[in-house]
């Protein structure tokens, strides 16, 4: 039978798929809750949102405020990592309803002696829970309401703000109704704000033709830190398979001396819990991780769940792979691409429980033995969604600081599902968004739709797998523009270097978004000492990101009107509205662009607007809604701080 209540609660937000998944926040952020709450008739109702962290015994409560059309709003702050629960509760507040109705009768000059006696009952009902001072007030008020000779003195007290406050403080909540419980997961700040740099550790040697080591990587830590990167991501560091090893430029047959792709994991030298012997030992890797921390850098590992044909798993656990009727094993394919050096894990295996346990043990090994707290997960969209929900959940129980970046460039619903299942950050389509319309539409989708509650974008202009057409043989201005857009539109950004900053972008062939002589298949010797305009401006932009809190989040963004489609403008603000930045970008890498930018004066709340260009140091006073800009491709952007 239906529980007796008069309250209807609908459309509680935020929630994902009816509460199946948790919305995401970081420590210190606010959860803004809305709901439609109403009752039959015209009685006064009250609504609250109740919330608690998983470690709390008692629920905290925040009263919600009515807005329009029976919509209510309230918020609460999350100050601890981990899981929170919350729900909306509503009730007819008979004491407040009595106060409101009696007040209207008094204003109509009606005699309300009977109503005063009713009010005395509401006052008496809360005497036991009130404080000492409140009991003194309520006891006297009860006397006034019950004593006919004190009628004139009782009347003003009916509408007393103090009485309203006390009634709100001690509601009876008769026949209250509650929504279902919903979930919030709270991460550390790095989940929202991070600056990634990727390089191949084997390409760090100072000697031509020599394989780099973890010790060589330590030599480069000052460069990474000085450029302002706080996350150093390595492609897989495990032994590389010998069987079906790929040659240069993804050649099917390797020549003697070819090093193969790091994603072809495993050989007789070890598997997912081993390091490539030419890189160094596990102890060498631990030393690198520790020294990186001393520079303010976290090392992110690649978590790639696949195996080379000679990986120990293939011999020891053949049931974890799919075998064809002719006795050969199924290798990885993404037609027309073929990956003969990689065997996908067969998640439909009847031995799936042991498989899942082993894959969890792999992650825990690097977390607990080597202090790794960030994983970039290779192709997660080719593994079961529920596996990821389970694995991430199991790891978060013991190690809430661990973060996962989903490397999935695939269909939108699949990318969204991975984020819902628990991935802390996600790759995006930014790599292919170039025009003003494309950028505006895509960022608006990320920040204004339901995605803002669970999808944390990480904008990468390039990766070892993707040499985007926009950067192929691209000039300096295009590279500057793409990094600036990535670093200011999103609070998390990454580049594959030094390919990016050295503008190494020759394609394998026309119409292919792949690198010629890809570093995925050979060792490079880079001159890591080179400084150029890109390295200097990337460093400057990263420094500004650390100083300006408005650039440390993604969702608080407003696009500004411009009268030139080659100019895009947007401003960002922090949650406290204390830090505001304005970005204006020339999207034409070959020509100076001129035009007018419309400031959202109403949202800024100030006029005239004093702005300081944090790149050049120049300052301006804009006292009109529309303002003229002229931007050269030599420095294709402005990054203004809006002075308060």
Beta strands, then each sheet from edge to edge (+ up, - down):
strand 1: 7-13
strand 2: 23-26
strand 3: 30-39
strand 4: 45-53
strand 5: 60-63
strand 6: 65-66
strand 7: 71-77
strand 8: 82-92
strand 9: 177-178
strand 10: 182-187
strand 11: 194-198
strand 12: 231-233
strand 13: 298-303
strand 14: 306-307
strand 15: 332-334
strand 16: 337-339
strand 17: 343-344
strand 18: 374-378
strand 19: 403-407
strand 20: 425-426
strand 21: 458-460
strand 22: 492-496
strand 23: 557-560
strand 24: 567-573
strand 25: 580-586
strand 26: 593-598
strand 27: 609-613
strand 28: 619-622
strand 29: 626-631
strand 30: 637-642
sheet 1: 1+ 3- 7+ 6-
sheet 2: 2+ 10+ 8- 4+ 5-
sheet 3: 2+ 10+ 8- 9+
sheet 4: 20+ 19+ 18+ 13+ 12+ 11+ 22+ 21+
sheet 5: 14+ 17-
sheet 6: 15+ 16-
sheet 7: 23+ 24- 25+ 30- 27+ 28-
sheet 8: 26+ 29-
end
